[in-house]
Amino acid sequence: MSANRYDPAEVQPMRDELTQLGFEELLTPESVDIALSPARGTVLAVVNSVCGCAAGAARPGVRLALGHHTRPDQLVTVFAGMEVDAVERVRGYFQGYPPSSPQIALFREGRLEHMLERKDIEGKTAEAIAADLRAAFDRCCAPAA
């Protein structure tokens, strides 16, 4: 396994922003394969990051979007620069998209349905990110019971 790029104590608050919303941290390539399997239904996968656009738009936008009446079945995350092998594996599922941090992907039955890359996040407000995600949830996810 590759070494972490950041001090784990320094990134913990950034991890907590998502895990407190119910995100499962994927720490190994095997956990990524299980999480993104077709049997998992709809899955929101976030490549978390230390960058300013993750702090100012991506994580807050995800938080706002999850208040929507329609949302994914599963929430998963990896942290760029930390569990490098897991991050590499999840990016392998992002076919047609180059690696970026942050990245937000929505899968339905194992198929990538929607992607927000750094270029789609940087310079946007959390509200704009949330609106984009809510529209994707409405297209791809069943309404909550």
C-alpha positions as CSV (number, residue, x, y, z in Angstrom):
1,M,0.0,0.0,0.0
2,S,1.3,3.5,-0.8
3,A,2.1,6.1,1.8
4,N,-0.3,8.8,2.8
5,R,0.5,12.3,1.4
6,Y,-1.1,14.2,4.3
7,D,-1.0,14.0,8.0
8,P,-4.0,11.9,9.0
9,A,-4.8,14.2,11.9
10,E,-5.0,17.2,9.7
11,V,-7.4,15.6,7.2
12,Q,-9.7,14.0,9.8
13,P,-12.0,17.1,10.1
14,M,-12.4,17.0,6.3
15,R,-13.2,13.3,6.4
16,D,-15.7,13.9,9.3
17,E,-17.7,16.4,7.2
18,L,-18.8,13.5,5.0
19,T,-18.8,10.6,7.4
20,Q,-21.1,12.6,9.7
21,L,-23.5,12.7,6.8
22,G,-23.5,8.9,6.6
23,F,-20.7,8.4,4.0
24,E,-18.8,5.1,4.3
25,E,-15.0,5.6,3.9
26,L,-13.5,3.2,1.4
27,L,-10.0,2.4,2.5
28,T,-9.1,-0.5,0.2
29,P,-9.5,-1.4,-3.5
30,E,-11.6,-4.3,-2.4
31,S,-14.0,-2.1,-0.5
32,V,-14.4,0.1,-3.6
33,D,-15.3,-2.9,-5.8
34,I,-18.0,-4.0,-3.3
35,A,-19.4,-0.5,-2.9
36,L,-19.6,0.2,-6.6
37,S,-21.1,-3.2,-7.5
38,P,-24.4,-3.2,-9.4
39,A,-26.2,-4.8,-6.4
40,R,-25.7,-1.6,-4.4
41,G,-28.3,0.4,-6.3
42,T,-27.5,4.1,-6.6
43,V,-24.2,5.2,-5.1
44,L,-22.8,8.7,-4.6
45,A,-19.0,8.5,-4.6
46,V,-17.0,11.5,-3.5
47,V,-13.3,11.9,-4.0
48,N,-12.6,14.2,-1.0
49,S,-9.7,16.6,-1.0
50,V,-7.8,19.2,1.0
51,C,-8.3,21.9,-1.6
52,G,-10.3,25.0,-1.2
53,C,-13.0,24.1,-3.7
54,A,-13.7,20.8,-1.7
55,A,-14.1,22.9,1.5
56,G,-16.0,25.7,0.0
57,A,-18.2,24.0,-2.6
58,A,-18.0,20.2,-2.9
59,R,-18.6,19.1,0.7
60,P,-21.1,21.8,1.5
61,G,-22.9,21.2,-1.8
62,V,-23.1,17.5,-1.1
63,R,-24.5,18.2,2.4
64,L,-27.2,20.5,0.9
65,A,-28.1,18.0,-1.9
66,L,-28.6,15.2,0.6
67,G,-31.5,17.1,2.2
68,H,-33.4,16.5,-1.1
69,H,-36.4,14.2,-1.1
70,T,-34.7,12.0,-3.7
71,R,-31.2,10.7,-2.8
72,P,-28.8,7.8,-3.5
73,D,-29.1,4.4,-1.7
74,Q,-25.4,4.5,-0.7
75,L,-22.9,7.2,0.1
76,V,-19.2,6.4,-0.2
77,T,-16.0,8.4,-0.1
78,V,-12.2,8.2,-0.6
79,F,-9.7,10.8,0.3
80,A,-7.2,11.9,-2.4
81,G,-3.6,11.7,-1.2
82,M,-4.5,9.3,1.6
83,E,-5.5,5.7,0.8
84,V,-3.9,5.9,-2.6
85,D,-4.8,2.4,-3.8
86,A,-8.5,2.9,-3.0
87,V,-8.5,6.3,-4.7
88,E,-6.8,4.8,-7.8
89,R,-9.4,2.0,-7.8
90,V,-12.4,4.3,-7.6
91,R,-11.0,6.5,-10.3
92,G,-10.8,3.4,-12.5
93,Y,-14.6,3.4,-12.4
94,F,-14.7,6.9,-13.7
95,Q,-14.2,5.8,-17.3
96,G,-13.8,8.8,-19.7
97,Y,-12.9,11.2,-16.9
98,P,-9.3,12.1,-15.9
99,P,-8.4,12.1,-12.2
100,S,-9.3,15.2,-10.3
101,S,-9.8,16.2,-6.8
102,P,-12.5,16.7,-5.7
103,Q,-14.8,14.6,-7.9
104,I,-18.4,13.6,-7.3
105,A,-19.8,10.6,-9.2
106,L,-23.3,9.1,-9.2
107,F,-23.6,5.4,-10.1
108,R,-26.8,3.4,-10.8
109,E,-26.5,-0.3,-10.7
110,G,-22.8,-0.1,-11.3
111,R,-23.0,2.3,-14.2
112,L,-21.6,5.8,-14.0
113,E,-24.5,8.2,-14.6
114,H,-23.3,11.6,-13.5
115,M,-19.9,13.2,-12.9
116,L,-18.8,16.5,-11.4
117,E,-15.1,17.0,-11.9
118,R,-12.9,19.7,-10.3
119,K,-13.5,21.9,-13.3
120,D,-17.3,21.6,-12.6
121,I,-16.9,22.5,-8.9
122,E,-14.2,25.1,-8.8
123,G,-15.6,28.6,-8.7
124,K,-19.2,27.4,-8.1
125,T,-21.2,27.9,-5.0
126,A,-22.3,25.1,-2.7
127,E,-25.9,25.9,-3.8
128,A,-25.0,25.4,-7.5
129,I,-23.3,22.1,-6.7
130,A,-26.3,21.0,-4.7
131,A,-28.7,22.0,-7.5
132,D,-26.7,20.0,-10.0
133,L,-26.7,16.9,-7.7
134,R,-30.4,17.2,-6.9
135,A,-31.2,17.1,-10.6
136,A,-29.0,14.0,-11.0
137,F,-30.7,12.4,-8.0
138,D,-34.1,13.1,-9.6
139,R,-32.9,11.5,-12.8
140,C,-31.2,8.4,-11.3
141,C,-32.5,7.7,-7.8
142,A,-35.9,6.5,-6.4
143,P,-37.7,8.9,-4.1
144,A,-37.2,8.2,-0.4
145,A,-40.1,6.2,1.2
